[in-house]
Amino acid sequence: MNKFTLSLTNRQLIAVTLVLSAFLGISAFSLFNAFAGNAETAQKQRLLNYVYTLLTAAEMSHDGKLIMQDKLAEPKFSIPNSGLYAQITSGDTIVWQSPSVIGLFLALPYHPGPSEQLYSQINLDNGMKLQNLAFGIVWENDDGEHFDYTINVSEDQHMLEAQIDEFQLNLWYWLGGTGLMLLIAQWLILRWSLQPLHKAAADLHAIESGKQQRLGDDYPSELQQLTRNINNLLDHEQSRRQRYKNSLADLAHSLKTPLALLRSELESCDDVVACKLTGEEQLDRINALVDYQLQRAATEGKSNLLAPVSIGEIINKLMNSLKKVYQSKNIHTQCEIERDAMLHADEGDMYELLGNLLENAFKYCNHQVNIVLRQQDRRIVVRIEDDGPGVPAHASADIIKRGNRIDTQIEGQGLGLAIASDIVEAYQGKISVQPSYLGGACFLIELIDH
């Protein structure tokens, strides 16, 4: 059963859609509430302005009667059912009402105190809702008499609701359009931003199909570390395949000679003992060749993807083991090792490399072995020297090559040094043999941690 997995583009689009929807929803809610609040505040202020307009048009007669001008500054007061209504009452008596009230009965029982105002909503029998402002005033005539009046100004609430509904419709229209355009822009940005990943996928497919060997170098800086590691891994695997191929070819070529000798000995030998000795010698040689080629093929080689190993720790462990093996020689060792010398390498390769060189030093020395380990930047240098017989000057370049054994009396030296040389070569390092100031051989290994 295949597990459904969203692509990076779909993940980003879904996340952006959710965040954008939440943001626009909260923004719309906030803007709508702010607009509705401002509209209600503006309506209340407008009703208060209408009260001041009516006060401007009102006059008091000598007998205390309120007289209103026929023509008011606000035309809606003169238009029946215009949605704007006004009444002036004294107690429960309607003293004056605007022509717009004709045909309507407004029950206005509110009588606030002098200079006080009271906002309220009135629901009429015909379903009309009014926002009303009751404003109390005290009028004094020339005789000093006081008359209490209440000015009521009402406005149809449906007008405000229609205004708010229109704003809400426009708000969702524009926010929805803006959100859609932002999603389209985000989709285009994602396609452009993720283009290097699509290119990397296409390059990997081309590598799988054999059309190219490595990833390109024209990737953004954020992907360069990834593509560089992938290329290192590809180079590492290609190098391993080549080593396997070369090892098999070398093994096949190396086996021809001992096999031919065995065949010749079996065909012509009359002495069973001599034939047995020759057979054992050639079988040992075949076994050594097989072991060498297997070790050579199994070498990991340089790769930044390998975990760093402590070269100093490996040397210390090997030294402790070799001191026990060669305890009878009473070997004195002097070590100068940097504890924090680290190398991205296979631990088994380092044990094989350093083990072969240290074992040769312990094997051929008289009483002294010196080891120096230094690290400068990414360059690691190992120096192993002894006070043994040393290496002749003419053989210094050949001793680390496979098959060229200086001392055929001591088994394993030639193959051991050849294995060490192959490991150093696999890590793109250098190995050389120099005279030691102790009088013996000095092996110098240089490895670079890229």
RAKACOR-V799323 format. One record per residue. RES is the residue in one small letter. PSI is psi as a letter, one per 40 degrees, with the letter a starting at -180 (999 if undefined). NEAR is the number of other ideal C-beta (glycine too) atoms within 12 Angstrom. Layout:
# RAKACOR-V799323
res=RES psi=PSI near=NEAR
res=RES psi=PSI near=NEAR
This chain:
# RAKACOR-V799323
res=m psi=h near=3
res=n psi=h near=4
res=k psi=h near=5
res=f psi=h near=7
res=t psi=h near=8
res=l psi=i near=12
res=s psi=i near=16
res=l psi=d near=19
res=t psi=d near=22
res=n psi=d near=17
res=r psi=d near=15
res=q psi=d near=23
res=l psi=d near=26
res=i psi=d near=19
res=a psi=d near=18
res=v psi=d near=24
res=t psi=d near=23
res=l psi=d near=16
res=v psi=d near=18
res=l psi=d near=27
res=s psi=d near=21
res=a psi=d near=15
res=f psi=d near=18
res=l psi=d near=28
res=g psi=d near=20
res=i psi=d near=15
res=s psi=d near=21
res=a psi=d near=26
res=f psi=d near=18
res=s psi=d near=16
res=l psi=d near=22
res=f psi=d near=25
res=n psi=d near=18
res=a psi=d near=17
res=f psi=d near=23
res=a psi=d near=22
res=g psi=d near=16
res=n psi=d near=18
res=a psi=d near=27
res=e psi=d near=23
res=t psi=d near=17
res=a psi=d near=20
res=q psi=d near=32
res=k psi=d near=26
res=q psi=d near=20
res=r psi=d near=26
res=l psi=d near=37
res=l psi=d near=25
res=n psi=d near=21
res=y psi=d near=35
res=v psi=d near=38
res=y psi=d near=21
res=t psi=d near=27
res=l psi=d near=36
res=l psi=d near=27
res=t psi=d near=16
res=a psi=e near=25
res=a psi=i near=26
res=e psi=i near=17
res=m psi=h near=25
res=s psi=i near=17
res=h psi=d near=11
res=d psi=e near=12
res=g psi=e near=22
res=k psi=i near=20
res=l psi=h near=30
res=i psi=h near=17
res=m psi=i near=29
res=q psi=i near=19
res=d psi=d near=11
res=k psi=h near=13
res=l psi=i near=26
res=a psi=d near=18
res=e psi=h near=29
res=p psi=d near=14
res=k psi=d near=26
res=f psi=e near=35
res=s psi=e near=24
res=i psi=h near=17
res=p psi=h near=17
res=n psi=f near=20
res=s psi=e near=24
res=g psi=e near=29
res=l psi=h near=37
res=y psi=i near=42
res=a psi=i near=44
res=q psi=i near=42
res=i psi=h near=39
res=t psi=i near=29
res=s psi=h near=25
res=g psi=b near=15
res=d psi=e near=14
res=t psi=h near=18
res=i psi=h near=24
res=v psi=d near=29
res=w psi=i near=29
res=q psi=i near=29
res=s psi=i near=38
res=p psi=d near=25
res=s psi=e near=29
res=v psi=e near=30
res=i psi=h near=17
res=g psi=e near=15
res=l psi=i near=27
res=f psi=h near=17
res=l psi=h near=32
res=a psi=h near=19
res=l psi=g near=34
res=p psi=e near=18
res=y psi=h near=27
res=h psi=g near=24
res=p psi=i near=26
res=g psi=i near=16
res=p psi=h near=18
res=s psi=e near=17
res=e psi=i near=19
res=q psi=i near=27
res=l psi=h near=27
res=y psi=i near=28
res=s psi=i near=24
res=q psi=h near=23
res=i psi=h near=31
res=n psi=h near=18
res=l psi=i near=23
res=d psi=d near=11
res=n psi=e near=15
res=g psi=e near=11
res=m psi=h near=25
res=k psi=h near=21
res=l psi=i near=37
res=q psi=h near=36
res=n psi=i near=39
res=l psi=h near=37
res=a psi=h near=33
res=f psi=h near=39
res=g psi=h near=27
res=i psi=i near=31
res=v psi=h near=21
res=w psi=h near=28
res=e psi=h near=15
res=n psi=a near=17
res=d psi=d near=11
res=d psi=e near=12
res=g psi=e near=9
res=e psi=i near=16
res=h psi=h near=15
res=f psi=h near=27
res=d psi=h near=27
res=y psi=i near=36
res=t psi=h near=39
res=i psi=h near=47
res=n psi=h near=43
res=v psi=h near=47
res=s psi=i near=43
res=e psi=i near=41
res=d psi=h near=32
res=q psi=d near=28
res=h psi=d near=19
res=m psi=d near=24
res=l psi=d near=29
res=e psi=d near=22
res=a psi=d near=15
res=q psi=d near=23
res=i psi=d near=26
res=d psi=d near=18
res=e psi=d near=17
res=f psi=d near=24
res=q psi=d near=22
res=l psi=d near=16
res=n psi=d near=18
res=l psi=d near=27
res=w psi=d near=22
res=y psi=d near=15
res=w psi=d near=18
res=l psi=d near=27
res=g psi=d near=20
res=g psi=d near=15
res=t psi=d near=19
res=g psi=d near=27
res=l psi=d near=19
res=m psi=d near=16
res=l psi=d near=22
res=l psi=d near=25
res=i psi=d near=18
res=a psi=d near=17
res=q psi=d near=24
res=w psi=d near=22
res=l psi=d near=16
res=i psi=d near=17
res=l psi=d near=25
res=r psi=d near=20
res=w psi=d near=16
res=s psi=d near=18
res=l psi=e near=25
res=q psi=d near=20
res=p psi=d near=25
res=l psi=d near=25
res=h psi=d near=20
res=k psi=d near=21
res=a psi=d near=27
res=a psi=d near=20
res=a psi=d near=18
res=d psi=d near=27
res=l psi=d near=24
res=h psi=d near=15
res=a psi=d near=17
res=i psi=d near=24
res=e psi=d near=13
res=s psi=e near=11
res=g psi=e near=8
res=k psi=d near=12
res=q psi=i near=16
res=q psi=d near=18
res=r psi=i near=23
res=l psi=i near=30
res=g psi=i near=22
res=d psi=e near=17
res=d psi=f near=14
res=y psi=i near=22
res=p psi=i near=19
res=s psi=d near=12
res=e psi=d near=13
res=l psi=e near=26
res=q psi=d near=18
res=q psi=d near=15
res=l psi=d near=21
res=t psi=d near=28
res=r psi=d near=22
res=n psi=d near=21
res=i psi=d near=28
res=n psi=d near=30
res=n psi=d near=25
res=l psi=d near=25
res=l psi=d near=24
res=d psi=d near=26
res=h psi=d near=30
res=e psi=d near=21
res=q psi=d near=19
res=s psi=d near=25
res=r psi=d near=25
res=r psi=d near=16
res=q psi=d near=20
res=r psi=d near=28
res=y psi=d near=21
res=k psi=d near=17
res=n psi=d near=23
res=s psi=d near=29
res=l psi=d near=19
res=a psi=d near=17
res=d psi=d near=24
res=l psi=d near=28
res=a psi=d near=17
res=h psi=d near=18
res=s psi=d near=29
res=l psi=e near=25
res=k psi=d near=18
res=t psi=d near=17
res=p psi=d near=26
res=l psi=d near=21
res=a psi=d near=16
res=l psi=d near=22
res=l psi=d near=25
res=r psi=d near=18
res=s psi=d near=16
res=e psi=d near=24
res=l psi=d near=18
res=e psi=d near=11
res=s psi=e near=13
res=c psi=h near=18
res=d psi=d near=10
res=d psi=h near=12
res=v psi=d near=12
res=v psi=d near=11
res=a psi=d near=15
res=c psi=d near=21
res=k psi=d near=16
res=l psi=d near=15
res=t psi=d near=23
res=g psi=d near=24
res=e psi=d near=17
res=e psi=d near=20
res=q psi=d near=27
res=l psi=d near=20
res=d psi=d near=19
res=r psi=d near=28
res=i psi=d near=25
res=n psi=d near=21
res=a psi=d near=29
res=l psi=d near=31
res=v psi=d near=23
res=d psi=d near=23
res=y psi=d near=34
res=q psi=d near=31
res=l psi=d near=22
res=q psi=d near=32
res=r psi=d near=36
res=a psi=d near=28
res=a psi=e near=22
res=t psi=h near=37
res=e psi=d near=33
res=g psi=i near=37
res=k psi=h near=31
res=s psi=h near=32
res=n psi=e near=25
res=l psi=e near=24
res=l psi=i near=25
res=a psi=i near=15
res=p psi=i near=23
res=v psi=i near=27
res=s psi=h near=26
res=i psi=d near=37
res=g psi=d near=28
res=e psi=d near=24
res=i psi=d near=35
res=i psi=d near=39
res=n psi=d near=23
res=k psi=d near=22
res=l psi=d near=34
res=m psi=d near=32
res=n psi=d near=18
res=s psi=d near=19
res=l psi=d near=30
res=k psi=d near=23
res=k psi=d near=14
res=v psi=d near=17
res=y psi=f near=26
res=q psi=d near=12
res=s psi=d near=10
res=k psi=e near=23
res=n psi=f near=14
res=i psi=h near=28
res=h psi=h near=19
res=t psi=i near=31
res=q psi=h near=21
res=c psi=h near=25
res=e psi=g near=20
res=i psi=h near=30
res=e psi=h near=24
res=r psi=d near=17
res=d psi=e near=15
res=a psi=h near=32
res=m psi=i near=24
res=l psi=h near=41
res=h psi=g near=29
res=a psi=i near=40
res=d psi=h near=27
res=e psi=d near=23
res=g psi=d near=20
res=d psi=d near=36
res=m psi=d near=44
res=y psi=d near=29
res=e psi=d near=36
res=l psi=d near=46
res=l psi=d near=45
res=g psi=d near=32
res=n psi=d near=36
res=l psi=d near=44
res=l psi=d near=43
res=e psi=d near=34
res=n psi=d near=43
res=a psi=d near=47
res=f psi=d near=38
res=k psi=d near=30
res=y psi=e near=38
res=c psi=i near=34
res=n psi=c near=22
res=h psi=e near=22
res=q psi=h near=25
res=v psi=h near=40
res=n psi=h near=33
res=i psi=h near=40
res=v psi=h near=28
res=l psi=h near=36
res=r psi=i near=24
res=q psi=h near=26
res=q psi=h near=14
res=d psi=b near=11
res=r psi=e near=19
res=r psi=h near=20
res=i psi=h near=40
res=v psi=h near=30
res=v psi=h near=41
res=r psi=h near=34
res=i psi=h near=47
res=e psi=i near=37
res=d psi=i near=40
res=d psi=f near=27
res=g psi=a near=31
res=p psi=e near=22
res=g psi=a near=29
res=v psi=h near=33
res=p psi=i near=16
res=a psi=d near=13
res=h psi=e near=11
res=a psi=e near=21
res=s psi=d near=24
res=a psi=d near=16
res=d psi=e near=20
res=i psi=d near=34
res=i psi=e near=38
res=k psi=i near=22
res=r psi=h near=30
res=g psi=e near=23
res=n psi=g near=23
res=r psi=h near=25
res=i psi=d near=26
res=d psi=g near=23
res=t psi=e near=14
res=q psi=d near=12
res=i psi=h near=18
res=e psi=h near=17
res=g psi=e near=24
res=q psi=d near=32
res=g psi=d near=30
res=l psi=d near=37
res=g psi=d near=35
res=l psi=d near=44
res=a psi=d near=36
res=i psi=d near=41
res=a psi=d near=46
res=s psi=d near=36
res=d psi=d near=36
res=i psi=d near=39
res=v psi=d near=35
res=e psi=d near=28
res=a psi=d near=35
res=y psi=e near=36
res=q psi=f near=21
res=g psi=a near=31
res=k psi=i near=20
res=i psi=h near=36
res=s psi=i near=26
res=v psi=h near=36
res=q psi=i near=23
res=p psi=i near=22
res=s psi=i near=30
res=y psi=e near=16
res=l psi=e near=28
res=g psi=e near=20
res=g psi=a near=29
res=a psi=i near=39
res=c psi=h near=33
res=f psi=h near=43
res=l psi=h near=29
res=i psi=h near=41
res=e psi=h near=24
res=l psi=h near=38
res=i psi=h near=22
res=d psi=h near=27
res=h psi=999 near=24
